[in-house]
Amino acid sequence: MVTVALGAAVALTEPAQARKYTAPLDLFGFGAPKSTPMRRGAVHTAKIPLPRPRPAEAPKAVPHAPAEEERPAAEKPSEPAAPAERQLSACRQALTEDIAVAPSIPDIKGPGGCGGEDLVRLEAIVLPDKRKVSVKPAAVLRCTMASTIADWVRSDMAPLAASLGSTISDLDNFDSFECRGRNRIAGAMLSEHGRANALDVRAFKLANGQSINLTDRNVARDVRERVLHSVCSRFSTVLGPGSDWYHEDHIHLDLMQRRNDYRICQWNVWDPLPQVAPRLPAERPEEAPPREVAAKTDGAKADGAKDGADLPAAKPDATPKEAPADEPEPSRKPATKKRR
């Protein structure tokens, strides 16, 4: 206690300006140095040099923007990933406006495997002379099928129409894409129509108003045979009259892929139906007698047959017996005609 008291007395008597450090025995901080207020005007500010003015010919300063890579990942805005552009197929690039009017359509994903990719809507076929063959109605097909149809019309059917003295104006589309089984039978295998890989053609219309119906027997046989040979050389499946009861009025064409590139071509080109004429009587033979003489002869024979029909035949050697004198002579009755 004596030591503490002596330390407190010394701290009180020592001037505060002479102490630079806290006394070792200053347990409660009574001897902490205090800052003395400075007199006004005692602080002298130093002169700071300013930058020189910018020359007039110097380019304007551009505010510096931090680079994208300098920004932290948390500060970069999240941008949605751009969808990758779909590259056009080789078929789509080849099927230009100089060949066909066939705009691309979105892919179709239907039930049971229906639909397909790389689809087009075939609206018209452009001939080499720039004339257009309208497809009525427009056909939804795969690009490969539409390209084959266009080549067939341009290379085979257009020359055929020219040989008939006209040009093709329309193609009669009976059926193209349709999600169904074969021949529309419930439970049957998926038809190539369901894959947009088939087209049913009924007829071609010409510019002169005529029509080439491919299954009409009245159309010239050589014309139908030319069409038969052309389609069977281009398509893997050809079905027409004679194949089944479902293709008697149109021609089915598709590009179905089979093992070993197997093809089917079933189309019977029937002959025209015979023209049935009304029945006429046969011509009279030259050796026959004139009709008037023949009529008289036939009439005399008929009268003679009537007169001797009821009389018994007379014997040449028989002599008539004399009737007795006392018996009266029997009366003769005229012959009567029998009913048959």
C-alpha positions as CSV (number, residue, x, y, z in Angstrom):
1,M,0.0,0.0,0.0
2,V,2.9,2.3,0.7
3,T,4.3,1.7,-2.7
4,V,1.0,2.5,-4.4
5,A,0.6,5.7,-2.5
6,L,4.1,6.9,-3.4
7,G,3.5,6.2,-7.1
8,A,0.3,8.2,-7.2
9,A,2.0,11.1,-5.5
10,V,4.8,11.2,-8.0
11,A,2.4,11.0,-11.0
12,L,0.4,14.0,-9.8
13,T,3.5,16.1,-9.2
14,E,5.1,15.4,-12.6
15,P,3.9,17.7,-15.4
16,A,1.9,16.0,-18.1
17,Q,4.1,17.4,-21.0
18,A,7.2,15.7,-19.7
19,R,5.6,12.2,-19.8
20,K,5.8,10.4,-23.1
21,Y,4.9,6.9,-21.9
22,T,2.4,5.6,-19.5
23,A,3.8,5.1,-16.0
24,P,4.5,1.4,-15.3
25,L,2.5,1.7,-12.1
26,D,-0.4,3.5,-13.7
27,L,-2.9,0.8,-13.3
28,F,-6.0,2.8,-13.9
29,G,-4.8,5.1,-16.8
30,F,-4.9,8.3,-14.8
31,G,-1.5,9.3,-16.3
32,A,-2.4,9.0,-20.0
33,P,-1.1,11.8,-22.1
34,K,-3.7,14.3,-23.4
35,S,-3.4,16.2,-26.6
36,T,-3.1,19.9,-26.2
37,P,-5.1,22.1,-28.5
38,M,-3.0,23.8,-31.3
39,R,-3.0,27.5,-31.7
40,R,-4.8,29.0,-34.7
41,G,-2.6,29.5,-37.7
42,A,0.0,27.2,-36.3
43,V,-0.5,24.7,-39.2
44,H,1.2,25.7,-42.5
45,T,-0.3,24.0,-45.7
46,A,2.2,22.9,-48.4
47,K,1.6,24.0,-52.0
48,I,0.6,21.0,-54.2
49,P,1.6,21.2,-57.9
50,L,-1.3,20.9,-60.4
51,P,-1.1,19.1,-63.8
52,R,-0.5,21.1,-66.9
53,P,-3.5,21.9,-69.1
54,R,-4.3,19.5,-71.9
55,P,-3.1,20.6,-75.3
56,A,-5.8,21.6,-77.9
57,E,-4.4,19.2,-80.5
58,A,-4.6,16.2,-78.2
59,P,-7.4,13.6,-79.0
60,K,-10.4,13.5,-76.7
61,A,-10.1,11.1,-73.9
62,V,-12.3,8.0,-74.0
63,P,-13.6,6.7,-70.7
64,H,-12.0,3.4,-70.0
65,A,-14.4,0.5,-69.7
66,P,-13.3,-2.6,-68.0
67,A,-12.9,-5.6,-70.3
68,E,-15.3,-8.5,-70.1
69,E,-12.5,-10.8,-69.1
70,E,-11.4,-8.4,-66.2
71,R,-14.9,-8.6,-64.7
72,P,-15.4,-11.2,-62.1
73,A,-17.6,-14.1,-63.1
74,A,-20.3,-13.0,-60.6
75,E,-20.7,-9.6,-62.3
76,K,-21.0,-10.9,-65.9
77,P,-24.7,-11.0,-67.1
78,S,-26.1,-14.4,-67.9
79,E,-27.0,-14.5,-71.6
80,P,-29.2,-17.3,-73.1
81,A,-27.3,-19.6,-75.4
82,A,-28.1,-18.9,-79.0
83,P,-29.7,-21.9,-80.8
84,A,-27.4,-23.5,-83.3
85,E,-28.4,-22.9,-86.9
86,R,-29.5,-26.1,-88.7
87,Q,-27.5,-26.8,-91.7
88,L,-29.4,-27.5,-95.0
89,S,-29.2,-31.0,-96.3
90,A,-27.7,-31.7,-99.7
91,C,-31.1,-32.4,-101.1
92,R,-32.5,-29.1,-99.8
93,Q,-29.6,-27.3,-101.4
94,A,-30.1,-29.0,-104.7
95,L,-33.9,-28.5,-104.8
96,T,-33.8,-24.8,-105.8
97,E,-36.5,-22.5,-107.1
98,D,-35.4,-23.3,-110.7
99,I,-36.6,-26.9,-110.2
100,A,-39.6,-26.7,-107.9
101,V,-41.6,-24.5,-105.6
102,A,-41.1,-26.4,-102.4
103,P,-40.7,-24.4,-99.2
104,S,-39.3,-26.2,-96.2
105,I,-41.6,-27.0,-93.3
106,P,-40.8,-28.1,-89.6
107,D,-40.2,-31.7,-88.8
108,I,-43.2,-33.8,-87.9
109,K,-43.1,-36.1,-84.9
110,G,-46.4,-38.1,-84.9
111,P,-47.6,-41.2,-83.0
112,G,-46.4,-44.6,-84.0
113,G,-43.4,-43.3,-86.0
114,C,-45.4,-41.0,-88.2
115,G,-43.7,-38.0,-89.7
116,G,-40.1,-37.3,-90.7
117,E,-37.3,-34.8,-91.1
118,D,-36.2,-32.5,-93.9
119,L,-39.8,-32.1,-95.1
120,V,-41.1,-29.8,-97.9
121,R,-44.4,-28.7,-99.2
122,L,-44.3,-29.4,-103.0
123,E,-46.5,-26.7,-104.6
124,A,-45.3,-26.7,-108.2
125,I,-42.7,-28.2,-110.5
126,V,-40.7,-25.8,-112.8
127,L,-40.2,-27.2,-116.2
128,P,-37.0,-26.5,-118.2
129,D,-38.8,-23.9,-120.2
130,K,-39.8,-22.1,-116.9
131,R,-43.4,-23.2,-117.1
132,K,-44.9,-24.4,-113.8
133,V,-46.8,-27.7,-113.2
134,S,-49.1,-27.1,-110.2
135,V,-49.4,-29.9,-107.7
136,K,-53.1,-29.9,-106.6
137,P,-53.3,-30.1,-103.7
138,A,-49.8,-29.3,-102.5
139,A,-48.0,-32.5,-101.3
140,V,-46.2,-32.8,-98.0
141,L,-43.1,-35.0,-98.7
142,R,-39.6,-35.6,-97.7
143,C,-37.1,-33.7,-99.7
144,T,-35.7,-36.8,-101.5
145,M,-39.2,-37.9,-102.6
146,A,-40.1,-34.4,-103.8
147,S,-36.9,-34.2,-105.7
148,T,-37.5,-37.5,-107.4
149,I,-41.1,-36.4,-108.4
150,A,-39.7,-33.2,-109.9
151,D,-37.1,-35.0,-111.9
152,W,-39.7,-37.5,-113.2
153,V,-42.1,-34.8,-114.3
154,R,-39.3,-32.7,-115.9
155,S,-37.5,-35.5,-117.7
156,D,-40.2,-38.0,-118.6
157,M,-43.7,-36.6,-118.4
158,A,-43.0,-33.2,-120.1
159,P,-41.6,-34.9,-123.2
160,L,-44.5,-37.3,-123.2
161,A,-47.0,-34.4,-123.2
162,A,-45.0,-32.7,-126.0
163,S,-45.4,-35.8,-128.1
164,L,-49.1,-35.4,-127.7
165,G,-49.0,-31.8,-128.9
166,S,-49.4,-30.0,-125.5
167,T,-47.7,-29.3,-122.2
168,I,-48.5,-30.4,-118.6
169,S,-50.4,-27.9,-116.5
170,D,-51.5,-29.8,-113.4
171,L,-50.6,-32.9,-111.4
172,D,-53.6,-34.6,-109.7
173,N,-52.3,-35.4,-106.2
174,F,-54.6,-38.1,-104.8
175,D,-52.7,-38.5,-101.4
176,S,-49.4,-37.6,-99.9
177,F,-48.5,-37.4,-96.2
178,E,-51.1,-39.1,-94.0
179,C,-50.5,-40.9,-90.7
180,R,-52.1,-44.2,-91.3
181,G,-51.5,-47.9,-91.9
182,R,-51.2,-49.6,-95.3
183,N,-54.4,-49.4,-97.3
184,R,-56.0,-47.7,-94.3
185,I,-56.4,-51.1,-92.6
186,A,-56.6,-50.9,-88.8
187,G,-53.5,-52.5,-87.2
188,A,-51.6,-52.8,-90.5
189,M,-47.9,-51.8,-90.8
190,L,-47.2,-48.1,-91.1
191,S,-47.6,-46.9,-94.7
192,E,-45.0,-44.9,-96.5
193,H,-47.6,-42.2,-96.6
194,G,-47.2,-42.0,-92.8
195,R,-43.5,-41.3,-93.4
196,A,-44.1,-38.6,-96.0
197,N,-42.3,-40.9,-98.5
198,A,-45.1,-41.7,-100.9
199,L,-47.4,-40.0,-103.5
200,D,-50.5,-41.2,-105.2
201,V,-51.0,-39.9,-108.7
202,R,-54.3,-40.1,-110.5
203,A,-53.9,-38.0,-113.7
204,F,-52.1,-35.2,-115.5
205,K,-53.9,-32.3,-117.0
206,L,-52.7,-30.7,-120.2
207,A,-52.7,-27.1,-121.3
208,N,-55.1,-27.9,-124.2
209,G,-57.8,-29.2,-121.8
210,Q,-57.2,-32.9,-122.2
211,S,-56.4,-35.2,-119.3
212,I,-54.1,-38.3,-119.1
213,N,-55.8,-40.6,-116.6
214,L,-53.2,-43.2,-115.8
215,T,-55.7,-46.0,-115.1
216,D,-58.2,-45.2,-117.8
217,R,-58.4,-48.0,-120.4
218,N,-59.5,-45.5,-123.1
219,V,-56.2,-43.8,-122.9
220,A,-53.8,-45.1,-125.6
221,R,-52.0,-48.2,-124.4
222,D,-48.6,-47.0,-125.5
223,V,-48.9,-43.8,-123.5
224,R,-49.7,-45.7,-120.3
225,E,-46.9,-48.1,-121.0
226,R,-44.4,-45.2,-121.3
227,V,-45.5,-44.0,-118.0
228,L,-45.2,-47.5,-116.5
229,H,-41.6,-47.9,-117.7
230,S,-40.6,-44.4,-116.4
231,V,-42.0,-44.8,-112.9
232,C,-40.6,-48.3,-112.4
233,S,-37.1,-47.1,-113.3
234,R,-37.2,-44.3,-110.7
235,F,-39.3,-45.5,-107.7
236,S,-38.8,-48.5,-105.5
237,T,-42.5,-49.2,-105.2
238,V,-45.1,-48.9,-108.0
239,L,-48.7,-50.1,-107.4
240,G,-51.5,-49.8,-109.9
241,P,-54.4,-51.8,-111.4
242,G,-53.9,-55.5,-110.9
243,S,-51.8,-55.2,-107.7
244,D,-54.8,-55.2,-105.3
245,W,-58.2,-53.8,-105.0
246,Y,-56.9,-50.6,-103.4
247,H,-55.0,-49.2,-106.4
248,E,-57.5,-49.6,-109.3
249,D,-58.0,-45.8,-109.8
250,H,-54.6,-44.4,-109.1
251,I,-50.8,-45.1,-109.1
252,H,-48.9,-45.4,-105.8
253,L,-45.3,-44.3,-105.9
254,D,-42.7,-44.4,-103.0
255,L,-39.0,-44.7,-102.2
256,M,-39.2,-47.4,-99.5
257,Q,-35.7,-48.9,-98.7
258,R,-35.6,-52.7,-98.8
259,R,-32.9,-55.2,-98.4
260,N,-30.7,-55.7,-101.4
261,D,-32.4,-52.7,-103.1
262,Y,-35.5,-54.9,-103.8
263,R,-38.1,-53.2,-105.9
264,I,-41.8,-53.8,-106.6
265,C,-43.5,-52.8,-109.8
266,Q,-47.1,-54.1,-110.1
267,W,-49.2,-52.3,-112.6
268,N,-51.1,-54.1,-115.3
269,V,-51.8,-51.9,-118.4
270,W,-55.2,-53.3,-119.4
271,D,-56.5,-53.3,-123.0
272,P,-59.4,-51.1,-123.9
273,L,-62.8,-52.7,-123.2
274,P,-64.6,-54.0,-126.3
275,Q,-67.3,-51.9,-127.8
276,V,-70.6,-53.8,-127.6
277,A,-72.8,-53.1,-130.6
278,P,-76.6,-53.8,-130.8
279,R,-77.4,-57.2,-132.3
280,L,-78.4,-57.2,-136.0
281,P,-80.0,-60.0,-138.1
282,A,-77.5,-62.1,-140.1
283,E,-77.1,-61.2,-143.8
284,R,-79.3,-63.2,-146.3
285,P,-77.2,-65.8,-148.2
286,E,-76.8,-65.1,-151.9
287,E,-78.2,-68.5,-152.9
288,A,-81.4,-68.0,-151.1
289,P,-84.5,-67.4,-153.3
290,P,-86.1,-64.0,-153.4
291,R,-88.3,-63.2,-150.4
292,E,-91.6,-63.1,-152.4
293,V,-91.1,-66.5,-154.0
294,A,-90.0,-68.0,-150.7
295,A,-93.1,-66.7,-149.0
296,K,-95.4,-68.1,-151.7
297,T,-93.7,-71.5,-151.6
298,D,-93.9,-71.7,-147.9
299,G,-97.6,-70.7,-148.0
300,A,-98.5,-73.4,-150.5
301,K,-96.8,-76.1,-148.5
302,A,-98.6,-75.0,-145.4
303,D,-102.1,-75.1,-147.2
304,G,-101.4,-78.6,-148.5
305,A,-100.4,-79.8,-145.1
306,K,-103.6,-78.4,-143.7
307,D,-105.9,-80.1,-146.3
308,G,-104.4,-83.6,-145.8
309,A,-103.8,-83.4,-142.1
310,D,-107.0,-85.2,-141.1
311,L,-107.4,-87.7,-144.1
312,P,-105.7,-91.1,-144.0
313,A,-103.2,-91.8,-146.7
314,A,-104.8,-93.6,-149.8
315,K,-103.3,-96.8,-151.0
316,P,-102.7,-96.8,-154.8
317,D,-103.9,-100.4,-155.4
318,A,-106.9,-100.3,-153.2
319,T,-110.3,-100.3,-155.0
320,P,-113.3,-98.5,-153.5
321,K,-116.1,-100.7,-152.3
322,E,-119.6,-100.0,-153.5
323,A,-122.0,-99.2,-150.8
324,P,-125.2,-101.4,-150.6
325,A,-128.3,-99.9,-152.2
326,D,-130.4,-100.1,-149.1
327,E,-127.8,-98.2,-147.0
328,P,-127.7,-94.4,-147.2
329,E,-124.5,-92.7,-148.2
330,P,-122.6,-91.2,-145.2
331,S,-122.3,-87.5,-145.2
332,R,-118.8,-86.0,-145.2
333,K,-117.9,-83.3,-142.6
334,P,-115.4,-80.6,-143.5
335,A,-112.0,-80.9,-141.9
336,T,-111.4,-78.8,-138.9
337,K,-108.2,-77.2,-137.7
338,K,-106.7,-78.7,-134.6
339,R,-105.5,-76.5,-131.8
340,R,-101.9,-76.9,-130.6
